[in-house]
Amino acid sequence: MKIFFCIFLSIVSYANAAIIFSDDFNDGNMLGWTGSGYSASSWQASGGMLKFNGGSYSGVIAFCGIDAITTPSNFTMDADIKIAPADSNYGHVGFFWGYQDTSNFNTAYLRTHSDHVTNWSMVGGAQSSESYLNIPGAANNSWYHMHIEVNYATKVMLLEFAGYSTTFTGSTFDLINRNTGGKMGVITAGEVGYFDNVVISIIPEPGTWILCLAALAGIFISKMRK
């Protein structure tokens, strides 16, 4: 079921993010998703998953973006992912965000043949240097859960993958996140890829929670005095 909604005032705790998009593809369609880049028409919803009907490694990224979402300044992104390349030599599967076009975007994706998640950005067709999270034993045809948290204000990016995690800050954060705004979604590099349980959340800034809590406190006090 697809969910598109914004939560402006949700006072639970700062740690609880507000979900702005989720899709488990159980409705059998990819309404709200649009392919671009390599073989853009090869994306489909099948068997309760999003699938890229590719083959072997192409060297060109296949993007599938979420139509209703513009990359927030402070967000989390989660998905279950699997790569199944036809030739079994290479495997690329993961996320993109800050997408303006195929020459300007940020990305983080698993390279099964290198046993790591690589992170970089493209600006004007020029790729930044890469930063890595090592994933020993990363394999094709296996499901993994991938999670990122990106905060442009604090310049902190958390990457969690298959029980491994790392944090990128400062100049490393800047290299990975040179693009802001734009689309976000999932990628392969031409191989057959599968995606499920995609969730995008916004983490409100601490100041937002403080203002909201103060407002609720004021309402509570006002009612107590009546």
C-alpha positions, 0 to 999 in steps of 0.5 A: 500500500502506498502512503503519501502524507505529511505530519506537521505536528506529531509529538511523540519524541524527537527520535520518532521520525515522521513517515512521508512515504512508504511502499510495499508493492502489495498493490501490484503496481508502481504508481508514483514511481518513474524510471530514468537513466539506463533502460528506464522502461524496465522497472515493474512491480511484480510479486509484491516487489519493485523489480528492475528487469535488467541483465548483466552490469551495464556500467550505466545507472538505472534509476527509479524515483519517487514522484511525490518526494523532494529530498528533505534536508533531514531524512531517513531512507529504508528498503529491503534490497536484492541484486541478481545479475545475469552474469553473477560477476557484478552486483550494484543495488541501493539508493539515490537522492538529491537527483536533478538529472543523470549527471547530478545526484548522490548515491549509496549502493552495495557492490557485491563483487567488492564486499562494500557499500560505496558512497559518492555524488555526481555533479555536472557529470564529474564523480566525487571520490568514494567512501566505503562501508565494508560488508564481508561476504556480501552476496548476489541473490541475498536479501539485505536491509539498507538504512541511511540517515542524512542531515544536511544541517549538521553534515552527518550521514549514518549508513547501516547495512546488514548489521554493519554501520558507519557515519560520514561527517564534515568534508566526507559528508560534503563529498557524498552529498553535493546535491540537495533537493531533487528526487530520491529512489533506488538504483541498479547498474543494469542488473536485475534488482529487487526492492521492497518495504521502501520507507522515507521519513523526516526527522524534525529538527530539535527546535521544532519539537521544542516549539511544539512541546511549548505550545502543548504545554501552554494549552495544557496549562490554560485548560488547567486554569479554567 
